[in-house]
Amino acid sequence: MKGLVGEARESLWRERLARFESSGKTVAAFCRAERLRMPTFYQWKRKLASRSAKRRDRRAERCFPAHGGQTFVPVRIEDAALVEMELPNGARLRF
């Protein structure tokens, strides 16, 4: 793994963590099998979770800029027989 930098290293760890999730092994057993140090495993797990959360926040801000990135916006509907909403991903909700 030495020599990998930036995106290549992150990609390697994303693949590795995906293998762990589907392995059914404990962290200790997985680290032994992959010849990893447990502190390094947890460090990357935290780092990638944090990056994923930041990406979700940025996506929410793009979709709902007027609401500070909130994904749940209060809505009040009065005297409506049918309400239809189209979400940013194209899905439609009817009430």
C-alpha positions in Angstrom: 0.0 0.0 0.0 3.0 2.3 0.3 3.2 4.7 -2.6 -0.6 5.1 -2.9 -1.7 8.7 -2.5 -4.9 10.7 -2.3 -7.8 9.3 -4.3 -6.1 5.9 -4.9 -5.6 5.3 -1.2 -9.2 6.4 -0.4 -10.5 4.1 -3.1 -8.6 1.2 -1.7 -10.0 1.8 1.8 -13.5 2.2 0.5 -13.2 -1.2 -1.2 -11.6 -2.6 1.9 -14.4 -1.4 4.2 -17.0 -2.7 1.8 -15.4 -6.1 2.0 -15.4 -5.9 5.7 -19.1 -5.1 5.8 -20.0 -8.1 3.6 -17.5 -10.4 5.3 -19.4 -11.2 8.5 -16.1 -11.1 10.4 -15.3 -9.2 13.5 -13.0 -6.3 13.1 -10.2 -8.2 14.7 -10.6 -11.2 12.5 -10.9 -9.1 9.3 -7.7 -7.1 10.3 -5.8 -10.3 10.9 -6.9 -11.7 7.5 -6.0 -8.4 5.7 -2.8 -7.8 7.8 -4.1 -4.5 9.0 -3.6 -2.7 12.3 -7.0 -2.2 14.1 -6.2 1.5 14.9 -5.6 2.1 11.2 -8.8 0.4 10.3 -10.9 2.5 12.7 -9.0 5.7 11.6 -10.0 5.1 8.0 -13.5 4.1 8.9 -14.0 7.4 10.8 -12.3 9.5 8.1 -14.4 8.1 5.3 -17.7 8.3 7.3 -16.9 12.0 7.9 -16.2 12.6 4.2 -19.4 10.9 3.3 -21.4 13.0 5.8 -19.8 16.2 4.3 -20.8 15.1 0.8 -24.4 14.5 2.0 -24.5 18.0 3.6 -23.2 19.6 0.4 -25.8 17.7 -1.7 -28.6 18.8 0.7 -27.4 22.4 0.5 -27.6 22.3 -3.3 -31.1 20.7 -3.2 -32.5 23.0 -0.5 -30.4 26.2 -0.5 -33.1 28.4 0.9 -33.4 26.2 4.0 -29.7 25.9 4.9 -29.4 22.4 3.5 -32.2 21.0 5.7 -33.7 18.0 4.0 -37.0 18.2 6.0 -38.9 21.4 5.4 -42.1 22.1 7.2 -45.1 22.3 4.9 -48.7 23.4 5.7 -51.5 22.5 3.4 -55.0 23.9 3.8 -58.1 22.8 2.0 -56.5 20.7 -0.7 -58.0 17.6 -2.2 -54.8 16.5 -3.9 -51.2 17.6 -3.4 -48.4 16.4 -5.6 -44.7 17.0 -4.9 -41.8 16.4 -7.3 -38.5 15.7 -5.5 -35.1 16.7 -6.8 -34.4 13.0 -7.8 -37.6 13.0 -10.0 -39.8 11.0 -7.7 -43.4 12.2 -7.2 -45.4 12.1 -4.1 -49.2 12.4 -4.1 -51.4 13.0 -1.0 
